[in-house]
Amino acid sequence: MPKIPPDSEPQPGADSTQPALGRFSRRSFLSQLGAAGIVATTPPLLATAPAAAQEVSAPPADTVPLTLRVNGDTHSLHIDPRTTLLDCLRENLDLPGTKKGCDHGQCGACTVHVNGRRVNSCLSLAVMHSADEITTIEGLGTPDNLHPMQEAFVRHDSYQCGYCTPGQIMSAVALLKEPVGPSDDDVKNAMYGNICRCGAYTNIVSAVQHVRRQA
């Protein structure tokens, strides 16, 4: 901390309006110190502003542009080309209804519809679906306007923890358009790719059969 000199006093015979040679007032010292601080800090701020704006607008490195059509909406993205459809839906599009279970295509929790057909989204890369129509559980129905299969799952108490339920429902809806026999065993065989760790299989089959009879 520099020592601030006391206010100068005029010397005998000197002009009283001017400070003595080699000396200056407390006010002039503080003014010069403040001006020096402004000059020292201003250039970096001006220099970094364009760079910051450029960083915001530039896409991340090692990404590719991608346009996806999901639940009737079009999304323009820049993603890592290795991103699975499952991770893209959950992390990039904020659609967490599609669940990540085994992440190896063995449990069915991540089932979505691609052009009306059920797909394990954990086994498919997002960049493969730029020309496809994708539907997730969020696009199937809403709390005020449930899909008939969603209503049937509620009516037949076809879930417990609920983690596998989105995938179960997506598979069940796709099953309605597939050549599946009329019996419960036929439904079980058609739904074999969807695992329920709580063991609610009997009620799940009942819900599917309920909708099939209504149809």
C-alpha positions, 0 to 999 in steps of 0.5 A: 500500500503506497504511503499517501503524502500529506497535502503540500504547503506552498514555499515562501516566494512560490506561486500559492496556486501551484504545488511545489516542484517534485511534490503533489497533493493528496487529491492529485495522487488519488486521482492518478491512482484511480485513473491508472486502475481504470486503464489497467483493467479496461483492455482485458475486458474489451479483449475478452468480450468477442472471444466469449461471444464466439465460444457461446455461438460455436458448436462443441468440438467433435459433434455433428449436426442432427435433426430429429423428429420426436413426438411431432416436433423437429429438433436441431442438435449438435451431438457426439456421433456416438450418442445413442438414441436413448441418451439423446432423448434423455440428455439432449431433448429432456425426455426422461420418460424413456428409461435406461435400464440395462443399457444392453438391449435386454430389459426393454425399459428404453423402448420407443417407436420409430416409424411405428415400430418398437425399438430398443433406443439404447442399441440405436445411434441417434444419427441413424434416425434423422429421417424417422418419426420417433415417438416416446411415452411423452408423445403417446398421451397426456395426464388429461388425455391418456392413450387407451393402453395407459388407461388399461395399465392404470385400471389393471394395476399393471405396475409397481415401482413403475420404472419399466412401465414406459417401455412396457406400454410402448411395446404393448401399443406396438403389439396392437399392430403386430400379428399376435395370436389371441391368447395370453400366452401369445401376448406373453411371447410378444412381450418377452423383451420387456422385463418387470423386476416387480413381477407384474406380468399377469396384470400387464397381460390383462391390460394388453388383452383389455385394449385388444378386446376393445379394439 
